[in-house]
Amino acid sequence: MADEEDKYVYIKVRLERADYERLKDAAARDGFSNPTDYATWILVNTIRGGFREGLSGESAAKIAASIERRIMDLLNPYTGKIDEINLKLSRIIEVLEEGLQPKSQPMMDARPVAQQQGKAGRERFEQRSGALERLKSEGVLFQEDAGWIRVPEKFFSSLEKRGAVVLKIGEEYVAVDRDYWENFVNTLRSLDVADSIEAEKALQAEIGEKAGRLFRKLVRSGLAVFDEDKGMWILYLPP
């Protein structure tokens, strides 16, 4: 027992309160349950040039998960572009196949057609008006949640002309109420958390579930990136 005790030496470290809080945040971010273990790991790792012996499997798993999330954040923009290219190729093939098929146009009475077009126009107007009210109420409208939209480009363009912020994220349109968008951008810029999952949780807690969902889509498309030099999230959106 005495030999076992002789193997270890205990040291006492004095830190300012602000530095201790930073150490706690860094320990939690890297998967350690307490700052003492984290400080020991840093010291031993620096001296030995390797990882501290006795690192728990749980802590190692958390560190691995953090690294994996950051790698995925880097890879997601490129995989998104590949998916976008595949989707466009599929649509081109569909258009070519349709062009090879003979089409016949049956005779139709002009009056019912005009009535149908008028009815369709009224329905589109009602849908856009309702969508604008819904946007003001909910803050965000995702195209994938609105299967009733027949021509997404025209629909979202109409919302944009009426004051909404419209984003093109990959192949999907997203409309955001202008006030909601300003709150989203300001809150995002105030975050100093580099981990995208933690930043998403912070946005959800501050603004709501749709803010986190919007942020996740922006990150995966490479439109939201954490700038290590500035210590803040940057949005890369077209003018």
RODO-2510 file (C-alpha; in nm, 4 decimals, decimal comma):
residues 239
     n   res          X          Y          Z
     1     m     0,0000     0,0000     0,0000
     2     a     0,2880     0,2323     0,0900
     3     d     0,4605     0,1548    -0,2398
     4     e     0,1407     0,2440    -0,4230
     5     e     0,1182     0,5797    -0,2447
     6     d     0,4841     0,6548    -0,3209
     7     k     0,4043     0,6391    -0,6916
     8     y     0,2014     0,9627    -0,6770
     9     v     0,2795     1,3216    -0,5892
    10     y     0,0048     1,5749    -0,5213
    11     i     0,0379     1,9401    -0,6215
    12     k    -0,1799     2,2384    -0,5419
    13     v    -0,2614     2,4939    -0,8118
    14     r    -0,3999     2,8406    -0,7468
    15     l    -0,6111     2,9994    -1,0211
    16     e    -0,8042     3,3192    -1,0575
    17     r    -1,1803     3,2658    -1,0549
    18     a    -1,2130     3,3679    -1,4242
    19     d    -0,9430     3,1193    -1,5304
    20     y    -1,1087     2,8440    -1,3242
    21     e    -1,4424     2,9061    -1,4986
    22     r    -1,2700     2,8820    -1,8374
    23     l    -1,1095     2,5557    -1,7259
    24     k    -1,4510     2,4174    -1,6234
    25     d    -1,6032     2,5101    -1,9623
    26     a    -1,3107     2,3549    -2,1507
    27     a    -1,3336     2,0365    -1,9418
    28     a    -1,7061     1,9981    -2,0110
    29     r    -1,6572     2,0681    -2,3806
    30     d    -1,3881     1,7982    -2,4112
    31     g    -1,5863     1,5381    -2,2170
    32     f    -1,4338     1,5504    -1,8687
    33     s    -1,6540     1,5240    -1,5619
    34     n    -1,4491     1,7722    -1,3565
    35     p    -1,1792     2,0356    -1,4163
    36     t    -0,9258     1,8593    -1,1917
    37     d    -0,9042     1,5544    -1,4205
    38     y    -0,8886     1,7832    -1,7203
    39     a    -0,6018     1,9919    -1,5756
    40     t    -0,4122     1,6725    -1,4881
    41     w    -0,4633     1,5403    -1,8392
    42     i    -0,3297     1,8636    -1,9929
    43     l    -0,0193     1,8641    -1,7712
    44     v     0,0645     1,4970    -1,8221
    45     n    -0,0100     1,5142    -2,1922
    46     t     0,2227     1,8127    -2,2268
    47     i     0,5038     1,6445    -2,0346
    48     r     0,4739     1,3000    -2,1951
    49     g     0,3589     1,4085    -2,5352
    50     g     0,0704     1,1623    -2,5192
    51     f    -0,2603     1,0948    -2,3436
    52     r    -0,2795     1,0502    -1,9677
    53     e    -0,2864     0,6928    -1,8460
    54     g    -0,6066     0,5934    -1,6818
    55     l    -0,8338     0,8094    -1,8991
    56     s    -1,1824     0,6680    -1,8476
    57     g    -1,3655     0,5035    -2,1341
    58     e    -1,6551     0,7441    -2,0864
    59     s    -1,4306     1,0509    -2,1193
    60     a    -1,2545     0,9034    -2,4209
    61     a    -1,5905     0,8329    -2,5850
    62     k    -1,7041     1,1916    -2,5270
    63     i    -1,3820     1,3289    -2,6771
    64     a    -1,4186     1,0990    -2,9777
    65     a    -1,7813     1,2083    -3,0229
    66     s    -1,6799     1,5759    -3,0115
    67     i    -1,4109     1,5192    -3,2750
    68     e    -1,6568     1,3242    -3,4899
    69     r    -1,9129     1,6084    -3,4743
    70     r    -1,6548     1,8614    -3,5860
    71     i    -1,5406     1,6396    -3,8735
    72     m    -1,9034     1,5973    -3,9830
    73     d    -1,9505     1,9746    -3,9719
    74     l    -1,6618     2,0043    -4,2164
    75     l    -1,7813     1,7230    -4,4449
    76     n    -2,1553     1,8062    -4,4531
    77     p    -2,1258     2,1031    -4,6929
    78     y    -1,9536     1,8814    -4,9527
    79     t    -2,1913     1,5880    -4,9172
    80     g    -2,4777     1,8363    -4,9523
    81     k    -2,3332     1,9590    -5,2824
    82     i    -2,3032     1,6008    -5,4086
    83     d    -2,6675     1,5339    -5,3194
    84     e    -2,7672     1,8534    -5,4967
    85     i    -2,5800     1,7488    -5,8140
    86     n    -2,7412     1,4017    -5,8059
    87     l    -3,0857     1,5576    -5,7692
    88     k    -3,0276     1,7889    -6,0658
    89     l    -2,9062     1,4984    -6,2800
    90     s    -3,2189     1,3007    -6,1904
    91     r    -3,4398     1,5906    -6,2968
    92     i    -3,2531     1,6294    -6,6259
    93     i    -3,3065     1,2596    -6,6968
    94     e    -3,6784     1,2929    -6,6159
    95     v    -3,7116     1,5894    -6,8539
    96     l    -3,5352     1,3986    -7,1319
    97     e    -3,7548     1,0931    -7,0808
    98     e    -4,0696     1,3054    -7,0883
    99     g    -3,9531     1,4700    -7,4102
   100     l    -3,9301     1,1306    -7,5793
   101     q    -4,2891     1,0379    -7,4938
   102     p    -4,5705     1,1430    -7,7351
   103     k    -4,8237     1,3771    -7,5816
   104     s    -5,1847     1,4302    -7,6817
   105     q    -5,3978     1,7279    -7,5848
   106     p    -5,7732     1,6542    -7,5650
   107     m    -6,0238     1,9148    -7,6788
   108     m    -6,1526     2,1199    -7,3871
   109     d    -6,4196     2,3816    -7,3537
   110     a    -6,2546     2,7242    -7,3043
   111     r    -6,5038     2,8428    -7,0439
   112     p    -6,4403     2,5660    -6,7844
   113     v    -6,0647     2,6122    -6,8346
   114     a    -6,0907     2,9849    -6,7620
   115     q    -6,3008     2,9106    -6,4545
   116     q    -6,0452     2,6563    -6,3324
   117     q    -5,7583     2,9011    -6,3844
   118     g    -5,9460     3,1706    -6,1931
   119     k    -6,0167     2,9325    -5,9079
   120     a    -5,6540     2,8189    -5,8996
   121     g    -5,5403     3,1820    -5,8896
   122     r    -5,7675     3,2560    -5,5954
   123     e    -5,6424     2,9464    -5,4134
   124     r    -5,2791     3,0503    -5,4658
   125     f    -5,3543     3,3989    -5,3367
   126     e    -5,5256     3,2570    -5,0271
   127     q    -5,2365     3,0183    -4,9679
   128     r    -4,9812     3,3006    -4,9887
   129     s    -5,1839     3,5262    -4,7621
   130     g    -5,2276     3,2440    -4,5113
   131     a    -4,8577     3,1567    -4,5323
   132     l    -4,7598     3,5160    -4,4553
   133     e    -4,9781     3,5159    -4,1456
   134     r    -4,8414     3,1786    -4,0446
   135     l    -4,4881     3,3066    -4,0982
   136     k    -4,5458     3,6028    -3,8676
   137     s    -4,6844     3,3662    -3,6064
   138     e    -4,4307     3,0832    -3,6284
   139     g    -4,1241     3,2718    -3,7486
   140     v    -4,0030     3,0159    -4,0057
   141     l    -4,1662     2,8277    -4,2957
   142     f    -3,9733     2,5318    -4,4411
   143     q    -4,0615     2,4147    -4,7911
   144     e    -4,0514     2,0527    -4,6748
   145     d    -4,3354     2,1308    -4,4318
   146     a    -4,5560     2,2845    -4,7021
   147     g    -4,6378     2,0050    -4,9460
   148     w    -4,9315     2,2059    -5,0823
   149     i    -4,6945     2,4466    -5,2636
   150     r    -4,7075     2,3721    -5,6366
   151     v    -4,4401     2,6119    -5,7646
   152     p    -4,2006     2,6768    -5,4744
   153     e    -3,9852     2,9326    -5,6566
   154     k    -4,2803     3,1603    -5,7352
   155     f    -4,4415     3,1063    -5,3970
   156     f    -4,1358     3,2009    -5,1939
   157     s    -4,0532     3,4844    -5,4319
   158     s    -4,3971     3,6262    -5,3555
   159     l    -4,3287     3,6049    -4,9808
   160     e    -3,9943     3,7756    -5,0297
   161     k    -4,1568     4,0646    -5,2169
   162     r    -4,3946     4,1054    -4,9233
   163     g    -4,1136     4,1457    -4,6711
   164     a    -4,0064     3,7949    -4,5730
   165     v    -3,6434     3,6812    -4,5725
   166     v    -3,6134     3,3912    -4,8182
   167     l    -3,3142     3,1544    -4,8149
   168     k    -3,2170     2,8875    -5,0680
   169     i    -3,0518     2,6080    -4,8691
   170     g    -2,9503     2,3367    -5,1119
   171     e    -3,2639     2,2528    -5,3075
   172     e    -3,5002     2,3787    -5,0382
   173     y    -3,6535     2,7218    -4,9863
   174     v    -3,6956     2,8603    -4,6358
   175     a    -3,8922     3,1758    -4,5532
   176     v    -3,8218     3,3643    -4,2297
   177     d    -4,0145     3,6511    -4,0750
   178     r    -3,7858     3,9572    -4,0873
   179     d    -3,8035     4,0333    -3,7149
   180     y    -3,7421     3,6666    -3,6342
   181     w    -3,4441     3,6617    -3,8712
   182     e    -3,2826     3,9661    -3,7075
   183     n    -3,3237     3,8026    -3,3667
   184     f    -3,1781     3,4765    -3,5022
   185     v    -2,8722     3,6479    -3,6532
   186     n    -2,8014     3,8599    -3,3444
   187     t    -2,8360     3,5613    -3,1111
   188     l    -2,6112     3,3462    -3,3313
   189     r    -2,3389     3,6118    -3,3441
   190     s    -2,3423     3,6390    -2,9655
   191     l    -2,2581     3,2689    -2,9222
   192     d    -1,8934     3,1843    -2,8547
   193     v    -1,9523     2,8078    -2,8707
   194     a    -1,7617     2,6437    -3,1554
   195     d    -1,9394     2,3079    -3,1310
   196     s    -2,2374     2,3136    -3,3696
   197     i    -2,4518     2,0844    -3,1522
   198     e    -2,4012     2,3030    -2,8456
   199     a    -2,4718     2,6155    -3,0526
   200     e    -2,7908     2,4540    -3,1843
   201     k    -2,9056     2,3773    -2,8299
   202     a    -2,8352     2,7358    -2,7260
   203     l    -3,0418     2,8716    -3,0148
   204     q    -3,3293     2,6373    -2,9340
   205     a    -3,3239     2,7451    -2,5707
   206     e    -3,3131     3,1135    -2,6621
   207     i    -3,5499     3,1331    -2,9626
   208     g    -3,7159     2,7958    -3,0186
   209     e    -3,7003     2,4598    -3,1969
   210     k    -3,7261     2,6070    -3,5474
   211     a    -3,4245     2,8292    -3,4862
   212     g    -3,2172     2,5213    -3,4047
   213     r    -3,3520     2,3419    -3,7109
   214     l    -3,2710     2,6391    -3,9352
   215     f    -2,9192     2,6612    -3,7903
   216     r    -2,8635     2,2885    -3,8471
   217     k    -2,9562     2,3233    -4,2143
   218     l    -2,7260     2,6247    -4,2538
   219     v    -2,4348     2,4368    -4,0963
   220     r    -2,4853     2,1251    -4,3086
   221     s    -2,4941     2,3377    -4,6246
   222     g    -2,1761     2,5238    -4,5303
   223     l    -2,3626     2,8540    -4,4937
   224     a    -2,2918     2,8853    -4,1193
   225     v    -1,9296     2,8439    -4,0085
   226     f    -1,7556     2,9168    -3,6793
   227     d    -1,4635     3,1574    -3,7307
   228     e    -1,1905     3,0561    -3,4848
   229     d    -1,0039     3,3860    -3,5273
   230     k    -1,3080     3,6029    -3,4554
   231     g    -1,4537     3,3580    -3,2031
   232     m    -1,8020     3,3787    -3,3531
   233     w    -2,0384     3,2182    -3,6052
   234     i    -2,0376     3,3663    -3,9560
   235     l    -2,3199     3,3364    -4,2118
   236     y    -2,2178     3,3060    -4,5767
   237     l    -2,5352     3,4012    -4,7617
   238     p    -2,5792     3,5459    -5,1116
   239     p    -2,6512     3,9217    -5,1235
***
